[in-house]
């Protein structure tokens, strides 16, 4: 697995960037702004780390958790009635968690090949 090559991480980064920037054009509450910024930035950070260090399963799980938490954040922050913020969180969270879930098995396989070289 090569550095800076996985499309799944670029998609997660884009979802995080869109989420963080969406606070500028969607109707917000204090909690939605905070949660969208935090999980958006965390998706960007975990995506960049995954690109820089491919084959690191714990980073994949951290990125997936950020996507799931972003999806859950409208309920956690009580902003389901703010349509733009809630739909942004739901869609970006599903996208980030979905592409990360698709990348977990290849990351684990790459780690096993690195740790236990085949003969």
N, CA, C and O of each residue as an XYZ file, in Angstrom:
476
protein
N       0.852     -1.162      0.000
C       0.000      0.000      0.000
C       0.908      1.238      0.000
O       1.741      1.404      0.891
N       0.740      2.095     -0.997
C       1.601      3.267     -1.138
C       1.009      4.478     -0.441
O      -0.208      4.630     -0.334
N       1.910      5.340      0.032
C       1.486      6.590      0.667
C       0.807      7.487     -0.363
O       1.151      7.476     -1.545
N      -0.156      8.255      0.108
C      -0.835      9.314     -0.649
C      -1.602      8.805     -1.861
O      -1.838      9.568     -2.799
N      -2.000      7.529     -1.866
C      -2.647      6.961     -3.050
C      -4.088      6.496     -2.838
O      -4.772      6.198     -3.817
N      -4.564      6.425     -1.619
C      -5.874      5.801     -1.396
C      -7.008      6.793     -1.560
O      -7.096      7.781     -0.831
N      -7.864      6.523     -2.511
C      -8.980      7.428     -2.800
C      -9.936      7.527     -1.618
O     -10.564      8.566     -1.416
N     -10.054      6.449     -0.830
C     -10.992      6.459      0.296
C     -10.635      7.564      1.297
O     -11.515      8.234      1.839
N      -9.349      7.739      1.528
C      -8.930      8.772      2.475
C      -9.162     10.175      1.912
O      -9.507     11.093      2.656
N      -8.974     10.339      0.615
C      -9.260     11.640      0.002
C     -10.749     11.978      0.102
O     -11.115     13.133      0.320
N     -11.599     10.971     -0.056
C     -13.043     11.193      0.085
C     -13.384     11.571      1.523
O     -14.182     12.482      1.746
N     -12.795     10.888      2.501
C     -13.035     11.215      3.910
C     -12.549     12.630      4.222
O     -13.208     13.365      4.957
N     -11.403     13.011      3.669
C     -10.891     14.373      3.861
C     -11.856     15.387      3.261
O     -12.150     16.409      3.880
N     -12.346     15.109      2.060
C     -13.296     16.018      1.415
C     -14.582     16.147      2.230
O     -15.131     17.241      2.355
N     -15.064     15.028      2.786
C     -16.269     15.070      3.630
C     -16.014     15.916      4.874
O     -16.869     16.702      5.281
N     -14.841     15.756      5.473
C     -14.498     16.551      6.644
C     -14.358     18.029      6.313
O     -14.830     18.885      7.061
N     -13.712     18.329      5.198
C     -13.541     19.721      4.784
C     -14.887     20.373      4.487
O     -15.144     21.505      4.897
N     -15.742     19.645      3.771
C     -17.076     20.183      3.479
C     -17.860     20.436      4.766
O     -18.517     21.468      4.903
N     -17.789     19.500      5.699
C     -18.502     19.641      6.969
C     -18.008     20.854      7.745
O     -18.809     21.642      8.247
N     -16.703     21.004      7.842
C     -16.135     22.128      8.585
C     -16.486     23.462      7.930
O     -16.766     24.439      8.624
N     -16.473     23.506      6.609
C     -16.792     24.755      5.916
C     -18.290     25.039      5.855
O     -18.701     26.192      5.721
N     -19.102     23.994      5.952
C     -20.557     24.164      5.858
C     -21.120     25.013      6.987
O     -22.233     25.526      6.870
N     -20.383     25.172      8.070
C     -20.865     26.042      9.148
C     -20.987     27.487      8.673
O     -21.662     28.295      9.311
N     -20.342     27.813      7.564
C     -20.394     29.175      7.024
C     -21.686     29.466      6.273
O     -22.105     30.622      6.214
N     -22.334     28.448      5.696
C     -23.519     28.702      4.881
C     -24.773     27.949      5.320
O     -25.810     28.065      4.669
N     -24.703     27.192      6.396
C     -25.903     26.529      6.898
C     -26.338     27.173      8.206
O     -25.532     27.748      8.937
N     -27.625     27.063      8.480
C     -28.166     27.577      9.740
C     -27.611     26.739     10.883
O     -27.680     25.510     10.849
N     -27.062     27.400     11.893
C     -26.337     26.702     12.951
C     -26.874     27.034     14.341
O     -27.536     28.048     14.560
N     -26.558     26.132     15.265
C     -26.695     26.393     16.694
C     -25.271     26.332     17.250
O     -24.340     25.960     16.535
N     -25.104     26.692     18.499
C     -23.765     26.614     19.095
C     -23.240     25.182     19.061
O     -22.069     24.950     18.761
N     -24.113     24.225     19.370
C     -23.660     22.831     19.401
C     -23.378     22.290     18.001
O     -22.429     21.526     17.822
N     -24.179     22.667     17.011
C     -23.926     22.163     15.659
C     -22.625     22.730     15.117
O     -21.861     22.015     14.468
N     -22.367     23.991     15.372
C     -21.107     24.585     14.915
C     -19.922     23.853     15.527
O     -18.976     23.487     14.830
N     -19.983     23.644     16.823
C     -18.885     22.972     17.526
C     -18.699     21.550     17.013
O     -17.584     21.160     16.666
N     -19.769     20.774     16.961
C     -19.662     19.371     16.566
C     -19.232     19.226     15.108
O     -18.418     18.360     14.786
N     -19.768     20.061     14.234
C     -19.396     19.969     12.825
C     -17.934     20.361     12.617
O     -17.229     19.737     11.824
N     -17.483     21.384     13.321
C     -16.073     21.771     13.207
C     -15.153     20.694     13.770
O     -14.159     20.331     13.141
N     -15.481     20.188     14.944
C     -14.628     19.179     15.577
C     -14.544     17.918     14.724
O     -13.443     17.451     14.429
N     -15.681     17.357     14.323
C     -15.642     16.113     13.562
C     -15.137     16.335     12.138
O     -14.504     15.448     11.566
N     -15.406     17.497     11.560
C     -14.852     17.812     10.245
C     -13.335     17.865     10.281
O     -12.669     17.275      9.429
N     -12.787     18.566     11.260
C     -11.328     18.663     11.392
C     -10.724     17.295     11.726
O      -9.668     16.942     11.201
N     -11.382     16.529     12.590
C     -10.876     15.189     12.909
C     -10.855     14.280     11.685
O      -9.937     13.475     11.527
N     -11.859     14.400     10.816
C     -11.846     13.614      9.576
C     -10.688     14.037      8.680
O     -10.045     13.195      8.053
N     -10.425     15.325      8.620
C      -9.294     15.802      7.814
C      -7.990     15.257      8.377
O      -7.159     14.739      7.631
N      -7.805     15.371      9.685
C      -6.564     14.915     10.323
C      -6.378     13.411     10.164
O      -5.300     12.957      9.780
N      -7.418     12.635     10.457
C      -7.276     11.179     10.333
C      -7.079     10.770      8.871
O      -6.357      9.813      8.589
N      -7.712     11.483      7.948
C      -7.516     11.186      6.531
C      -6.088     11.436      6.084
O      -5.501     10.616      5.378
N      -5.525     12.570      6.492
C      -4.135     12.884      6.142
C      -3.184     11.867      6.783
O      -2.244     11.402      6.139
N      -3.429     11.525      8.042
C      -2.588     10.522      8.701
C      -2.692      9.169      8.009
O      -1.685      8.477      7.856
N      -3.889      8.784      7.592
C      -4.060      7.517      6.883
C      -3.339      7.538      5.541
O      -2.784      6.524      5.119
N      -3.344      8.687      4.867
C      -2.620      8.792      3.605
C      -1.108      8.700      3.824
O      -0.389      8.097      3.028
N      -0.641      9.307      4.916
C       0.796      9.316      5.204
C       1.295      7.985      5.756
O       2.450      7.613      5.548
N       0.416      7.270      6.461
C       0.810      5.999      7.088
C      -0.185      4.904      6.721
O      -0.932      4.435      7.580
N      -0.204      4.491      5.456
C      -1.165      3.451      5.060
C      -0.879      2.129      5.776
O       0.255      1.838      6.157
N      -1.925      1.356      5.941
C      -1.766      0.064      6.605
C      -1.715      0.181      8.111
O      -1.100     -0.650      8.780
N      -2.367      1.222      8.663
C      -2.426      1.423     10.111
C      -3.883      1.274     10.541
O      -4.631      2.252     10.543
N      -4.291      0.061     10.905
C      -5.713     -0.195     11.173
C      -6.328      0.696     12.249
O      -7.486      1.092     12.114
N      -5.593      1.024     13.315
C      -6.201      1.835     14.369
C      -6.577      3.215     13.848
O      -7.547      3.807     14.322
N      -5.829      3.736     12.883
C      -6.196      5.018     12.282
C      -7.478      4.890     11.455
O      -8.305      5.801     11.416
N      -7.620      3.740     10.797
C      -8.852      3.493     10.027
C     -10.061      3.469     10.959
O     -11.106      4.046     10.659
N      -9.898      2.794     12.090
C     -11.002      2.734     13.055
C     -11.299      4.119     13.640
O     -12.461      4.463     13.859
N     -10.270      4.899     13.888
C     -10.474      6.261     14.397
C     -11.230      7.110     13.373
O     -12.123      7.877     13.733
N     -10.871      6.968     12.113
C     -11.557      7.714     11.056
C     -13.004      7.259     10.918
O     -13.903      8.083     10.750
N     -13.230      5.962     10.989
C     -14.599      5.439     10.921
C     -15.425      5.949     12.098
O     -16.587      6.322     11.934
N     -14.821      5.962     13.286
C     -15.524      6.463     14.473
C     -15.893      7.936     14.294
O     -16.985      8.348     14.687
N     -15.010      8.722     13.715
C     -15.320     10.140     13.476
C     -16.505     10.277     12.523
O     -17.371     11.129     12.722
N     -16.539      9.437     11.489
C     -17.668      9.465     10.561
C     -18.976      9.086     11.240
O     -20.004      9.728     11.028
N     -18.931      8.048     12.052
C     -20.137      7.612     12.773
C     -20.580      8.694     13.759
O     -21.770      8.998     13.852
N     -19.632      9.275     14.494
C     -19.980     10.332     15.452
C     -20.513     11.576     14.752
O     -21.401     12.251     15.273
N     -19.978     11.879     13.580
C     -20.522     12.999     12.807
C     -21.967     12.702     12.413
O     -22.829     13.576     12.504
N     -22.232     11.472     11.977
C     -23.599     11.082     11.640
C     -24.531     11.219     12.842
O     -25.669     11.664     12.696
N     -24.060     10.842     14.016
C     -24.879     10.892     15.233
C     -24.975     12.296     15.841
O     -25.841     12.545     16.679
N     -24.110     13.197     15.434
C     -24.027     14.504     16.085
C     -25.313     15.339     16.052
O     -25.535     16.092     17.000
N     -26.177     15.263     15.028
C     -27.420     16.032     15.120
C     -28.289     15.627     16.304
O     -28.999     16.459     16.869
N     -28.235     14.358     16.680
C     -28.989     13.924     17.856
C     -28.232     14.263     19.140
O     -28.834     14.671     20.134
N     -26.914     14.093     19.112
C     -26.105     14.406     20.288
C     -26.173     15.895     20.618
O     -26.233     16.274     21.787
N     -26.164     16.738     19.582
C     -26.164     18.190     19.789
C     -27.533     18.826     19.663
O     -27.655     20.050     19.723
N     -28.566     18.012     19.488
C     -29.956     18.491     19.397
C     -30.130     19.546     18.311
O     -30.728     20.597     18.544
N     -29.597     19.254     17.108
C     -29.807     20.189     16.002
C     -30.455     19.524     14.784
O     -30.211     19.924     13.646
N     -31.275     18.513     15.034
C     -31.968     17.849     13.930
C     -32.945     18.776     13.220
O     -33.261     18.551     12.052
N     -33.424     19.800     13.887
C     -34.370     20.724     13.256
C     -33.677     21.759     12.368
O     -34.350     22.465     11.616
N     -32.380     21.860     12.437
C     -31.623     22.756     11.561
C     -31.216     21.960     10.326
O     -30.163     21.323     10.286
N     -32.086     22.019      9.323
C     -32.009     21.125      8.176
C     -30.641     21.090      7.502
O     -30.108     20.004      7.276
N     -30.063     22.221      7.179
C     -28.781     22.232      6.480
C     -27.675     21.599      7.291
O     -26.902     20.798      6.767
N     -27.589     21.943      8.554
C     -26.545     21.397      9.421
C     -26.750     19.905      9.649
O     -25.797     19.128      9.587
N     -27.980     19.508      9.909
C     -28.218     18.090     10.194
C     -27.988     17.229      8.956
O     -27.357     16.177      9.059
N     -28.476     17.640      7.801
C     -28.279     16.847      6.589
C     -26.809     16.799      6.189
O     -26.328     15.772      5.709
N     -26.103     17.889      6.382
C     -24.662     17.881      6.117
C     -23.985     16.856      7.003
O     -23.159     16.078      6.527
N     -24.321     16.841      8.284
C     -23.713     15.885      9.222
C     -24.072     14.452      8.868
O     -23.213     13.570      8.889
N     -25.335     14.215      8.544
C     -25.761     12.861      8.210
C     -25.081     12.349      6.950
O     -24.537     11.245      6.941
N     -25.110     13.142      5.890
C     -24.552     12.688      4.605
C     -23.040     12.556      4.683
O     -22.488     11.533      4.279
N     -22.362     13.578      5.198
C     -20.898     13.511      5.291
C     -20.464     12.390      6.231
O     -19.461     11.725      5.975
N     -21.206     12.175      7.312
C     -20.880     11.092      8.243
C     -21.009      9.729      7.601
O     -20.146      8.871      7.785
N     -22.081      9.519      6.846
C     -22.283      8.235      6.156
C     -21.197      8.021      5.101
O     -20.641      6.929      4.985
N     -20.904      9.067      4.340
C     -19.878      8.957      3.298
C     -18.527      8.601      3.930
O     -17.861      7.664      3.491
N     -18.128      9.352      4.960
C     -16.833      9.114      5.602
C     -16.765      7.726      6.227
O     -15.774      7.017      6.051
N     -17.795      7.335      6.948
C     -17.795      6.011      7.579
C     -17.824      4.907      6.521
O     -17.163      3.881      6.680
N     -18.574      5.107      5.459
C     -18.674      4.094      4.405
C     -17.371      3.861      3.666
O     -16.954      2.717      3.490
N     -16.718      4.940      3.227
C     -15.459      4.749      2.501
C     -14.366      4.224      3.424
O     -13.491      3.475      2.991
N     -14.414      4.615      4.690
C     -13.422      4.109      5.635
C     -13.643      2.624      5.907
O     -12.685      1.856      5.999
N     -14.895      2.226      6.034
C     -15.192      0.803      6.228
C     -14.660     -0.023      5.056
O     -14.173     -1.137      5.246
N     -14.756      0.527      3.850
C     -14.236     -0.170      2.674
C     -12.716     -0.272      2.704
O     -12.145     -1.166      2.080
N     -12.052      0.637      3.423
C     -10.589      0.660      3.452
C      -9.992     -0.129      4.614
O      -8.782     -0.351      4.642
N     -10.803     -0.550      5.561
C     -10.261     -1.223      6.746
C      -9.621     -2.563      6.401
O      -8.508     -2.841      6.846
N     -10.297     -3.394      5.621
C      -9.733     -4.709      5.280
C      -8.429     -4.568      4.512
O      -7.463     -5.239      4.875
N      -8.333     -3.741      3.475
C      -7.025     -3.588      2.807
C      -5.933     -3.073      3.753
O      -4.775     -3.470      3.624
N      -6.280     -2.206      4.690
C      -5.278     -1.712      5.648
C      -4.796     -2.842      6.547
O      -3.605     -2.938      6.844
N      -5.714     -3.692      6.976
C      -5.328     -4.822      7.824
C      -4.484     -5.820      7.038
O      -3.509     -6.360      7.560
N      -4.860     -6.063      5.784
C      -4.078     -6.978      4.943
C      -2.671     -6.443      4.735
O      -1.704     -7.201      4.795
N      -2.547     -5.146      4.491
C      -1.230     -4.536      4.286
C      -0.387     -4.650      5.545
O       0.817     -4.892      5.472
N      -1.012     -4.479      6.685
C      -0.272     -4.588      7.952
C       0.211     -6.016      8.165
O       1.341     -6.225      8.606
N      -0.633     -7.005      7.857
C      -0.241     -8.404      8.042
C       0.917     -8.765      7.104
O       1.811     -9.523      7.480
N       0.897     -8.227      5.902
C       1.997     -8.519      4.959
C       3.283     -7.853      5.415
O       4.371     -8.380      5.179
N       3.174     -6.715      6.059
C       4.350     -6.004      6.548
C       4.914     -6.686      7.784
O       6.130     -6.811      7.933
N       4.019     -7.133      8.680
C       4.444     -7.747      9.939
C       4.923     -9.177      9.710
O       5.949     -9.592     10.250
N       4.173     -9.921      8.907
C       4.520    -11.321      8.646
C       4.783    -11.489      7.150
O       3.870    -11.828      6.397
N       6.007    -11.258      6.719
C       6.296    -11.406      5.281
C       6.094    -12.851      4.819
O       6.410    -13.802      5.533
N       5.570    -12.981      3.633
C       5.350    -14.327      3.106
C       6.674    -14.876      2.570
O       7.558    -14.122      2.164
N       6.785    -16.185      2.579
C       8.035    -16.843      2.145
C       7.969    -17.201      0.703
O       8.922    -17.759      0.161
